[in-house]
C-alpha cells in the first residue's frame, strides 16, 4: 500500500489472532462493539478443532475469561445476528475453549 508516495505494509492478523485480540478487549468495560466483532469473527471459524490445536494454554484462558462478557446466551443477540450465525459462534466458542 502506498502512503505519501512511500510503500508501507499493513499487517492483518490471522482469524485466530483477531479472535484472541478481541477476546482480550471484550473483557474491558463498555466494549459492546468488540463483543459484536468477536461474535462475527467466531462465525467465520470453519475448523474450530484445528484452531484449538494452535492455541497455547494462556491464549485459551484469554478466550475463557471473555465468556461472561461475551454472553452468547443473551436473547438480545437475536436482534443483531441470525440464528445460524449464533449457532456457529456458540459452537466455535465451545470448541475453542475446550482442552485438546
PAZAPA-4460 file (N, C-alpha, C; in steps of 0.05 Angstrom, whole numbers, plus 32768, in hexadecimal, padded with zeros to 4 digits):
% residues 100
    n_x    n_y    n_z   ca_x   ca_y   ca_z    c_x    c_y    c_z   seq   type   mol
   8011   7FE9   8000   8000   8000   8000   8012   8018   8000     1      X     A
   800A   802D   7FF2   8019   8046   7FF1   800D   805B   8003     2      X     A
   801F   8069   8011   8016   807F   8022   802A   8095   801F     3      X     A
   8021   80AC   8015   8032   80C3   8010   804A   80BC   7FFE     4      X     A
   8044   80AB   7FEA   8059   80A4   7FD7   806C   808E   7FE1     5      X     A
   8068   8084   7FF9   8079   806F   8004   8069   8055   8006     6      X     A
   8077   8040   8001   806B   8025   8004   806B   801E   8022     7      X     A
   8054   8014   802B   8052   800C   8047   8043   7FF1   8048     8      X     A
   8049   7FE2   805C   803B   7FC8   805F   8027   7FCA   8076     9      X     A
   8010   7FC1   8071   7FFB   7FC0   8085   7FF8   7FA3   808E    10      X     A
   7FFC   7F9F   80A7   7FF9   7F83   80B2   7FDC   7F7E   80B9    11      X     A
   7FD5   7F66   80B2   7FBA   7F5C   80B8   7FBC   7F42   80C7    12      X     A
   7FB0   7F40   80DF   7FB3   7F27   80EE   7FA3   7F11   80E1    13      X     A
   7FAB   7EF8   80E8   7F9C   7EE1   80DF   7F81   7EE2   80ED    14      X     A
   7F6F   7ED0   80E5   7F55   7ECF   80F2   7F59   7EC9   8110    15      X     A
   7F6A   7EB6   8116   7F6F   7EAF   8133   7F7B   7EC7   8141    16      X     A
   7F8D   7ED5   8135   7F99   7EEC   8141   7F84   7F02   8147    17      X     A
   7F73   7F06   8134   7F5D   7F1A   8137   7F4B   7F12   814E    18      X     A
   7F44   7EF9   814F   7F33   7EEF   8165   7F40   7EF3   8180    19      X     A
   7F5A   7EED   8182   7F68   7EF1   819B   7F69   7F0E   81A3    20      X     A
   7F6F   7F20   8190   7F70   7F3C   8196   7F55   7F46   81A0    21      X     A
   7F40   7F3E   8192   7F25   7F47   819B   7F1D   7F3A   81B6    22      X     A
   7F26   7F22   81BB   7F1F   7F15   81D5   7F2C   7F25   81EB    23      X     A
   7F44   7F30   81E6   7F51   7F40   81FB   7F42   7F5B   81FF    24      X     A
   7F3A   7F67   81E9   7F2E   7F82   81EB   7F11   7F81   81F6    25      X     A
   7F03   7F6B   81F1   7EE7   7F69   81F9   7EE4   7F67   8217    26      X     A
   7EFA   7F61   8225   7EF9   7F5E   8242   7EF9   7F7A   8250    27      X     A
   7EFF   7F8F   8241   7EFF   7FAA   824C   7EE2   7FB4   824D    28      X     A
   7EDD   7FC8   825D   7EC2   7FD4   825F   7EBA   7FE2   8245    29      X     A
   7EA0   7FE3   8240   7E95   7FF2   822A   7EA1   7FEB   820F    30      X     A
   7EA3   7FD1   8209   7EAF   7FC8   81F0   7E9B   7FB8   81E0    31      X     A
   7E83   7FC3   81DD   7E6E   7FB5   81CE   7E76   7FB0   81B1    32      X     A
   7E83   7FC4   81A5   7E8B   7FC0   8189   7E9F   7FA9   8187    33      X     A
   7EB1   7FA7   819A   7EC5   7F91   819A   7EB6   7F76   819D    34      X     A
   7EA2   7F76   81AE   7E92   7F5D   81B2   7E85   7F55   8198    35      X     A
   7E79   7F68   818A   7E6C   7F61   8170   7E81   7F58   815C    36      X     A
   7E98   7F66   815B   7EAE   7F5E   8149   7EB7   7F41   814F    37      X     A
   7EBA   7F3B   8169   7EC3   7F20   8170   7EAF   7F0B   8167    38      X     A
   7E95   7F11   816B   7E81   7EFE   8162   7E82   7EFA   8143    39      X     A
   7E86   7F10   8135   7E88   7F0E   8117   7EA1   7EFD   8110    40      X     A
   7EB7   7F02   811E   7ECF   7EF2   8118   7ECA   7ED4   811D    41      X     A
   7EBD   7ECF   8133   7EB7   7EB3   813A   7EA6   7EA5   8124    42      X     A
   7E95   7EB4   8117   7E84   7EA8   8102   7E95   7EA1   80E9    43      X     A
   7EAD   7EAB   80E7   7EBE   7EA6   80D1   7ECF   7E8D   80D4    44      X     A
   7ED0   7E82   80EC   7EE0   7E6B   80F2   7ED4   7E52   80E5    45      X     A
   7EE4   7E46   80D3   7EDA   7E2F   80C5   7EE5   7E15   80D1    46      X     A
   7EFC   7E16   80DD   7F09   7DFE   80E8   7F12   7E05   8105    47      X     A
   7EFE   7E06   8118   7F06   7E0E   8133   7F1A   7DFB   8141    48      X     A
   7F18   7DE2   813B   7F2B   7DCF   8148   7F47   7DD4   813E    49      X     A
   7F4A   7DDB   8125   7F64   7DE2   811A   7F70   7DFB   8127    50      X     A
   7F5F   7E0F   812A   7F68   7E28   8138   7F6E   7E22   8155    51      X     A
   7F5E   7E11   8162   7F62   7E0A   817D   7F7E   7DFE   8181    52      X     A
   7F87   7DEE   816E   7FA1   7DE1   8170   7FB8   7DF5   816F    53      X     A
   7FB2   7E0D   8164   7FC7   7E21   8162   7FC9   7E32   817B    54      X     A
   7FB4   7E31   818C   7FB3   7E42   81A3   7FC7   7E39   81B9    55      X     A
   7FD4   7E4D   81C5   7FE4   7E48   81DD   7FD1   7E49   81F5    56      X     A
   7FDA   7E3E   820B   7FC9   7E3E   8223   7FC0   7E5A   822B    57      X     A
   7FD2   7E6D   822A   7FCC   7E88   8232   7FB7   7E95   821F    58      X     A
   7FBA   7E8F   8206   7FA7   7E99   81F2   7F8B   7E8E   81F7    59      X     A
   7F8A   7E74   81FE   7F70   7E67   8203   7F64   7E75   821C    60      X     A
   7F74   7E7C   8230   7F6A   7E8A   8247   7F5F   7EA6   8240    61      X     A
   7F6C   7EB3   822C   7F61   7ECD   8223   7F44   7EC9   8219    62      X     A
   7F41   7EB4   8208   7F26   7EAF   81FE   7F13   7EA8   8214    63      X     A
   7F1B   7E98   8227   7F0A   7E90   823D   7F02   7EA8   824E    64      X     A
   7F15   7EBA   8252   7F0F   7ED2   8263   7EFB   7EE5   8256    65      X     A
   7EF8   7EE2   823C   7EE5   7EF3   822D   7EC8   7EE9   822F    66      X     A
   7EC4   7ED1   8239   7EAA   7EC4   8237   7E93   7ED4   8244    67      X     A
   7E98   7EDF   825C   7E82   7EEE   8269   7E7A   7F06   8259    68      X     A
   7E8D   7F15   824F   7E87   7F2D   823F   7E7C   7F26   8223    69      X     A
   7E85   7F10   8219   7E7C   7F07   81FF   7E5F   7F00   8200    70      X     A
   7E57   7EF2   8215   7E3B   7EEC   821B   7E2C   7EE2   8202    71      X     A
   7E34   7ECC   81F7   7E28   7EC2   81DF   7E0B   7EB8   81E3    72      X     A
   7E02   7EB7   81FB   7DE6   7EB0   8201   7DD3   7EC8   8203    73      X     A
   7DDE   7EDF   81FF   7DCE   7EF8   8201   7DB8   7EF8   81EB    74      X     A
   7D9F   7EF9   81F3   7D89   7EF9   81DF   7D8A   7F11   81CD    75      X     A
   7D96   7F27   81D6   7D98   7F3F   81C5   7DAA   7F3B   81AC    76      X     A
   7DBA   7F27   81AD   7DCB   7F22   8195   7DBB   7F1B   817C    77      X     A
   7DA3   7F11   8181   7D92   7F0A   816A   7D8A   7F23   815A    78      X     A
   7D8C   7F3A   8166   7D87   7F53   8157   7D9E   7F5B   8146    79      X     A
   7DB5   7F50   814B   7DCE   7F58   813C   7DD8   7F42   8129    80      X     A
   7DD2   7F29   812F   7DDC   7F13   8120   7DC6   7EFF   8119    81      X     A
   7DC9   7EF1   8103   7DB6   7EDC   80FC   7DBA   7EC4   810D    82      X     A
   7DA7   7EB2   810E   7DA9   7E9B   811F   7DC0   7E89   8117    83      X     A
   7DC5   7E86   80FD   7DDB   7E76   80F3   7DF6   7E82   80FB    84      X     A
   7DF8   7E9C   80FA   7E11   7EA9   8102   7E16   7EA4   8120    85      X     A
   7E02   7EA6   8130   7E05   7EA2   814D   7E0C   7E84   8152    86      X     A
   7E00   7E72   8144   7E06   7E56   8147   7E24   7E51   8141    87      X     A
   7E2D   7E5C   812B   7E49   7E59   8123   7E5C   7E65   8138    88      X     A
   7E56   7E7D   8141   7E67   7E8B   8155   7E68   7E7B   816F    89      X     A
   7E51   7E71   8178   7E51   7E62   8191   7E60   7E48   818E    90      X     A
   7E5D   7E3A   8178   7E6B   7E21   8174   7E89   7E26   8172    91      X     A
   7E91   7E3A   8163   7EAE   7E40   8160   7EBA   7E47   817B    92      X     A
   7EAC   7E58   818A   7EB6   7E60   81A5   7EB9   7E48   81B7    93      X     A
   7EA5   7E37   81B8   7EA7   7E1F   81C9   7EBF   7E0D   81C2    94      X     A
   7EC3   7E0A   81A8   7ED9   7DF8   819F   7EF4   7E05   81A3    95      X     A
   7EF5   7E20   81A1   7F0F   7E2E   81A5   7F18   7E2E   81C2    96      X     A
   7F05   7E2F   81D5   7F0D   7E31   81F1   7F13   7E16   81FE    97      X     A
   7F0A   7E00   81F1   7F0F   7DE6   81FD   7F2C   7DDE   81F9    98      X     A
   7F36   7DCF   820D   7F51   7DC5   820B   7F53   7DAF   81F5    99      X     A
   7F69   7DB0   81E6   7F6C   7D9C   81D1   7F70   7D80   81DB   100      X     A
***
